[in-house]
Amino acid sequence: MQVQAARGRAAAISAVGFMALGPSIVKKVSMDEIAFVFWRLAVAALLYGIVLLASGKRLSLHDIRRSMLGGLLFGVNLVFFIFAMRRTSAANAVVIWSLQPVVLLAVAGPMFGERPSRTIYGWSVVAFGGVVLAMYSSGASGVATRQGDLLALVMMLLFSAYYVVSKRARETIALANYQLALTLVALVAVLPFALVMEGGVALPGSDDWFLIVAMAALPGTGHLLTNYAHGHTTLTMMSLINLLFTAVAPLYAWWLVGERIGGLQAVGLGVVMAALAFVVTRPVEVVDRV
């Protein structure tokens, strides 16, 4: 059990490392956002299909039915991400998204029988404080509106629901089957938005194809590792490890696209990583659900 938990935490941390590349990749994209999301899902479905075939398994109607809700939540979450980013500042969006552990800690006990040690709650507050310090000292540009902040809140709730549904689904569906099925459902969910929004499903240019494949292969691997981790570690731990995203993504942006990291921002990032380094060593007791 301890070995499986350690593997789950390692997979969750690695997943953040892959997914945090996403913002830097998106900054280099020239095509419309909804078209990028559509083709990113299409390429990801192809890659996950290759993984499934290589594993010697096949996708069944049962897999698709069990993955329907997770895929729908994931796809609609991506659309709300686009809407929110156009209507609020990056700093506001990140801080609102970082409230996800509050939601997941509230449901982890009743739904999955998880009982975190008391110290986890204290260090979680410290980590969130580091997120706020890092984001509001970053000098991120963007106009924040109440509508945009509300959309970001809905985006956070949708992603939290996706996490809960995925953890429940992974109790009965193999990893590769679930990942492919939910991606196909998400692709179908995004299609109506793509057909009516600017950019639609227009074919990407040659430069954007490279970025689409990179987005599907790198952050896509992060999503695969996340759903692996769901089968081996607690929802509590997963939600808190996700806060690392707010610390790692700016480091990638500094490395790949030349974004500066200010002094106070660096302090905030350090606080997040130090607090979460302590959190991942704390036990989370799991009791049998009635």
MOMOTA-V937675 format. One record per residue. N is the residue number from 1. RES is the residue in one small letter. PHI is phi in whole degrees, 0 to 359 (none if undefined). BURIAL is + if it has 24 or more other C-alpha atoms within 12 Angstrom, else -. D_CENTER is the distance of its C-alpha to the mean C-alpha in whole Angstrom. Layout:
N/RES/PHI/BURIAL/D_CENTER, N/RES/PHI/BURIAL/D_CENTER
//
This chain:
1/m/none/-/25, 2/q/294/-/25, 3/v/295/-/24, 4/q/296/-/22, 5/a/297/+/20, 6/a/295/-/20, 7/r/296/+/19, 8/g/297/+/16, 9/r/293/+/15, 10/a/297/+/16, 11/a/295/+/13, 12/a/295/+/11, 13/i/294/+/12, 14/s/298/+/12, 15/a/300/+/9, 16/v/298/+/8, 17/g/302/+/11, 18/f/284/+/10, 19/m/292/+/7, 20/a/292/+/9, 21/l/287/+/11, 22/g/306/+/10, 23/p/302/+/12, 24/s/293/+/15, 25/i/294/+/15, 26/v/298/+/15, 27/k/299/-/17, 28/k/266/+/20, 29/v/277/+/19, 30/s/258/-/23, 31/m/278/+/22, 32/d/296/+/21, 33/e/299/+/17, 34/i/294/+/18, 35/a/294/+/20, 36/f/298/+/17, 37/v/299/+/14, 38/f/300/+/17, 39/w/287/+/18, 40/r/297/+/15, 41/l/292/+/14, 42/a/297/+/18, 43/v/293/+/18, 44/a/298/+/15, 45/a/299/+/17, 46/l/296/+/20, 47/l/295/+/18, 48/y/294/+/17, 49/g/296/+/21, 50/i/296/-/22, 51/v/299/+/20, 52/l/295/+/22, 53/l/296/-/25, 54/a/295/-/25, 55/s/280/-/25, 56/g/80/-/28, 57/k/255/-/26, 58/r/228/+/26, 59/l/274/+/24, 60/s/247/-/26, 61/l/296/-/26, 62/h/297/-/25, 63/d/299/+/22, 64/i/294/+/21, 65/r/297/-/22, 66/r/288/+/20, 67/s/261/+/17, 68/m/300/+/18, 69/l/293/+/16, 70/g/299/+/13, 71/g/294/+/13, 72/l/296/+/15, 73/l/297/+/12, 74/f/295/+/9, 75/g/296/+/12, 76/v/293/+/13, 77/n/301/+/10, 78/l/297/+/10, 79/v/293/+/14, 80/f/295/+/13, 81/f/301/+/11, 82/i/296/+/14, 83/f/301/+/17, 84/a/293/+/15, 85/m/296/+/15, 86/r/277/+/19, 87/r/235/+/20, 88/t/215/+/19, 89/s/283/+/19, 90/a/298/+/16, 91/a/297/+/17, 92/n/299/+/17, 93/a/297/+/14, 94/v/293/+/12, 95/v/295/+/14, 96/i/296/+/14, 97/w/298/+/10, 98/s/288/+/11, 99/l/283/+/13, 100/q/309/+/11, 101/p/301/+/12, 102/v/299/+/16, 103/v/292/+/15, 104/l/288/+/14, 105/l/296/+/17, 106/a/289/-/19, 107/v/258/+/18, 108/a/298/+/18, 109/g/289/+/22, 110/p/299/-/23, 111/m/269/-/21, 112/f/234/+/20, 113/g/68/-/23, 114/e/273/+/21, 115/r/230/+/23, 116/p/293/+/22, 117/s/293/-/25, 118/r/299/-/26, 119/t/295/-/25, 120/i/299/+/21, 121/y/296/+/21, 122/g/297/-/23, 123/w/290/+/21, 124/s/294/+/18, 125/v/297/+/20, 126/v/299/+/21, 127/a/297/+/18, 128/f/295/+/17, 129/g/300/+/20, 130/g/296/+/19, 131/v/299/+/16, 132/v/299/+/19, 133/l/299/+/21, 134/a/295/+/19, 135/m/288/+/18, 136/y/275/+/21, 137/s/252/-/23, 138/s/277/+/21, 139/g/71/-/24, 140/a/296/-/21, 141/s/271/-/22, 142/g/131/-/22, 143/v/264/-/24, 144/a/263/-/22, 145/t/235/-/23, 146/r/297/-/23, 147/q/299/-/22, 148/g/295/+/19, 149/d/296/+/18, 150/l/295/+/19, 151/l/297/+/17, 152/a/295/+/14, 153/l/295/+/15, 154/v/297/+/14, 155/m/301/+/11, 156/m/296/+/10, 157/l/292/+/12, 158/l/297/+/11, 159/f/292/+/7, 160/s/297/+/9, 161/a/297/+/12, 162/y/301/+/10, 163/y/298/+/9, 164/v/296/+/13, 165/v/296/+/14, 166/s/293/+/12, 167/k/297/+/14, 168/r/294/+/17, 169/a/295/+/17, 170/r/291/+/16, 171/e/288/-/20, 172/t/233/-/22, 173/i/236/+/20, 174/a/295/+/20, 175/l/304/+/17, 176/a/297/+/18, 177/n/297/+/19, 178/y/293/+/16, 179/q/296/+/14, 180/l/292/+/16, 181/a/297/+/17, 182/l/293/+/14, 183/t/291/+/14, 184/l/296/+/17, 185/v/296/+/17, 186/a/299/+/14, 187/l/298/+/17, 188/v/295/+/19, 189/a/294/+/18, 190/v/281/+/17, 191/l/306/+/21, 192/p/301/-/23, 193/f/294/+/21, 194/a/295/+/21, 195/l/288/-/25, 196/v/250/-/26, 197/m/264/-/24, 198/e/300/-/25, 199/g/99/-/24, 200/g/50/-/24, 201/v/244/+/23, 202/a/301/-/26, 203/l/295/-/26, 204/p/290/+/24, 205/g/283/-/26, 206/s/298/-/27, 207/d/293/-/25, 208/d/290/+/22, 209/w/301/+/22, 210/f/300/-/21, 211/l/291/+/18, 212/i/296/+/17, 213/v/296/+/18, 214/a/298/+/16, 215/m/295/+/13, 216/a/290/+/13, 217/a/279/+/14, 218/l/268/+/12, 219/p/302/+/9, 220/g/299/+/10, 221/t/296/+/11, 222/g/299/+/8, 223/h/294/+/7, 224/l/296/+/11, 225/l/295/+/11, 226/t/300/+/8, 227/n/288/+/11, 228/y/294/+/13, 229/a/298/+/13, 230/h/304/+/13, 231/g/275/+/16, 232/h/227/+/17, 233/t/219/+/16, 234/t/276/+/16, 235/l/296/+/13, 236/t/304/+/15, 237/m/295/+/14, 238/m/300/+/10, 239/s/295/+/10, 240/l/284/+/12, 241/i/300/+/11, 242/n/299/+/7, 243/l/296/+/10, 244/l/301/+/11, 245/f/306/+/8, 246/t/290/+/11, 247/a/265/+/14, 248/v/280/+/13, 249/a/302/+/12, 250/p/296/+/15, 251/l/293/+/17, 252/y/297/+/16, 253/a/296/+/17, 254/w/295/-/20, 255/w/284/-/21, 256/l/265/-/20, 257/v/238/-/21, 258/g/75/-/23, 259/e/284/-/22, 260/r/282/-/24, 261/i/243/+/23, 262/g/284/-/25, 263/g/299/-/27, 264/l/294/-/25, 265/q/298/+/22, 266/a/298/+/22, 267/v/298/+/24, 268/g/300/+/21, 269/l/297/+/18, 270/g/296/+/21, 271/v/297/+/21, 272/v/302/+/17, 273/m/293/+/17, 274/a/293/+/21, 275/a/296/+/20, 276/l/286/+/17, 277/a/298/+/19, 278/f/286/-/22, 279/v/302/+/19, 280/v/290/+/18, 281/t/265/-/22, 282/r/271/+/23, 283/p/282/-/23, 284/v/235/+/22, 285/e/285/+/24, 286/v/240/+/24, 287/v/255/-/27, 288/d/296/-/28, 289/r/278/-/27, 290/v/278/-/30
//
